[in-house]
Amino acid sequence: MTHKDPLLTWAVNDFADNVGRRAGRSIEVTEQYVESGAGILVTVDPFHPRLKALENTPHGQWEGFAVFVSGETLHVVGADIRGAVYGLMTIAEKVGISPWHWWADVEVAAGAVDKASLTLTGLPMLESPAVKYRGVFLNDEDWGLLPWAAKTFEPETGNIGPRTYEKIFQLLLRLKANTIWPAMHPGTKAVFTVPGNKAMAQRYQIHVGTSHAEPMMRNNVYEWQTTQRGQFDYVNNSQQVLEYWQSRVEELGDVPDLPLFTLGMRGIHDSHMQGTSSIEESVAVLQQVIQKQRQLLREVYGDKRAIKQVFTPYKEVLALYNAGLAVPEEVTLVWPDDNYGYIRRRSNPQEQLRTGGSGVYYHLSYWGRPHDYLWLSSTHPALIQVEMARAYADGAKQLWIANVGDIKPIEYNTEWFLELGWSGPELDVNNARSFLQQQFARDFGPALAEPLADLMLTYYHLAFIRRPEFMGWSQTEPTTPTSLTSWSESFIHNRLQAYQRLEDSMRALARQVPAQLQSAWYQLVAYPIEGAAAMNRKWLYRQLASTTVKPDVRESYRAKAVQAHRHIRQLTDLYNSQNNGKWAAMMDASPRRLPVFDSPSLINGGPVSTSGYQEPVVLASADTWAPKGAQWRAIPELGYSRHAQTVFPLATRSFESKQPTVSYAFDLPVSGDVNIEIATLPTHANQFDHQLKVLLNNKQVEQIALNSRGRSEAWKQGVLANRRVNRLHLSSLSAGHHVLTLAVNQTGIVIDEVTMTQAGKTAEK
């Protein structure tokens, strides 16, 4: 090591400890390189000739590194400190050190591998990030991270303090991330009010930002005291609000490289801004707020210092932005998803020219309507990729933040999101299956990589059809009781069997996992699979019990439902006892105590009628066409079909007269009426103008508007089911061959399945 810095010193020693443990020998660390044969030389040298090729990357040499061999020396050259750290972490991972070795107990016994297995391939390496700022938002931490930190890991602080943040910052660096939005729910102390947190962020060179609801590095829920300051109302209490912001800006004046200042204003804890009564008034007030906030920053940091500023038009603020709110061009626009993985808006051509660029705030965990998903990791990796790739294609390269809840149990999706931000989300580069295989080969050995990828992709596929937390068919805000589903009895039995096969496969693979990895296996694989399976059994057996007419069968189903509920508690107790109680209080299988987590009670639904029912026929795509520069491509694993189709390239593009089409052929043995269902993913367009034209035998029969607005019922049902079903009734079709053609007016429309029934009704999925 030839550059002394506290962060680099930590990274070098961490690398030496972990790689040495894996190799079964100690690795000596010196601060000056000595010509003594084979070794690793870590330097920071932005002028190194190997790094010149990075000058044309999206962010120049920012966080870039080169790894190469010269003579007997392995060189790790960083263009800056974090670049050198990322280079070391990349080497460590390539020789089998999991970034989850602390956070998920992915252990490697000392001397467990031979020298040959530590051979480093893929040299030389030259890397830098596709997205400049990449990080996580710790949110809804009430049910895991906060009680675990306060009771188990950091009781001396009784909250999320510097020891906890140190472990989080180390994890972020292992995942090649550099940014955090700290935890901020009621009960969590504001990050800068806890002694040691600020210094820890400085030590690990982690940028600190805040969510859309927390302007100017403040945590309003914890820090705004109404009894002392009055209402958090800029219209009627501007002096108190400005002083509140100014004091935090001044507090951070000595760390100008640390903060990412969120501009704008909303109410306390993710609510509407106070003091205004119309969109026009809100735009005018918010315009003044942004002007005053930027003035405060100039007063503390000066006009010449490039202070990083972001604006996140979330929920009602997006309507204000669309109504004409002017955001200075050096401010980064951060586009949110709709809380369920579908990004609401992307930069248009004019916005892509902004010097501040744009980014994305994306949910992998969520509290809110129509229903939370705080318990298990259930967002499909293929959906994460295609949505982030669409945003990236439209210029979102400045800041990516994933809402990861409590970190656990969203480990692998967190890593996937950050990997896409580092290497780029283009589907030609990565796909969900190959990355899962890499993760599992690293963490559980190459022999398990492929079967584990199959296993977890099936887990995500079943969750894509219905997340475990949505299985009670209840909603929240306002909270409604659980209810029965309209799924057919055959579909229910098929889903139960699919989960049984999933559990059986998982348990068979578990026998191949060595003892020192059993805890990691439970946290990363067994708990989510068994938990999701039990939640499905609980509510699907309740459904069968509620609709059967046979008392003995009803009692058998009821008992299975109740046992599944008990099993979730047992699984969770086992999770919290992992590694001798290291994770005590981390896992809560009933966040917010919503009805879906209750013990199942029967509903008198009556028997399910199957008279006249026909299983729909899934139509196969027969042909596709696209104009020059565009093409249809299936996205592996995406959708109910697991090969949903969309138009590439993914950058936003409209098609007028010559629209891309996909055709489906079918034959009717006899003439009659036909029902068609066209399932699309509930994606969004900036102007809500996704259109699907339907033609039968080259004649237009329907024009379908696909986008939902706001929190409409159509949007709720779309995100709960991960699809929008568009139904057509075609009357009096002749017997013989027919061709159904779908034409799209824009990129971003994802066609999942097209099904047909003749003279019967279709099943709901």
Secondary structure, DSSP 8 states (H G I E B T S, - for coil): --S--HHHHHHHHHHHHHHHHHHTS-----SS----SSEEEEEE-TT-GGGGGGGGSTTTTTT-EEEEEETTEEEEEESSHHHHHHHHHHHHHHTT--TTTTTS-----TT-S-GGGG---S-SEEE--SSSEEEEEE-SGGGTHHHHIIIII-TTTTSS-HHHHHHHHHHHHHTT--EEE---STTS--GGGSTTHHHHHHHTT-EEE--TT-GGG--HHHH--HHHH--S-HHHHHHHHHHHHHHHHHHTTT-TTSEEEE-S--BTTTB--SS--SHHHHHHHHHHHHHHHHHHHHHHH-SSS---EEE---THHHHHHHTT----TTSEEEEEB-SSS-B-----TTGGG-TT-EEEEEESSB-SSS--B-SS--S-HHHHHHHHHHHHHTTEEEEEEEEEETSTT-HHHHHHHHHHHHH---TTT--HHHHHHHHHHHHH-HHHHHHHHHHHHHHHHHHHHS-GGGTT---TTTT---------HHHHHHHHHHHHHHHHHHHHHHTTS-GGGHHHHIIIIIHHHHHHHHHHHHHHHHHHHHH---HHHHHHHHHHHHHHHHHHHHHHHHHHTHHHHTTTTT--SSGGG-GGGS------------TTB---EE--EEEEE--TT-EEEE-TT-TTTT--EEEES-S--B-SSS--EEEEEEEESS-EEEEEEEEE-----TTS--EEEEEETTEEEEEEE----TT-HHHHHHHHHT-EEEEEEEEEE-SEEEEEEEEESBTT--EEEEEEEESSB----
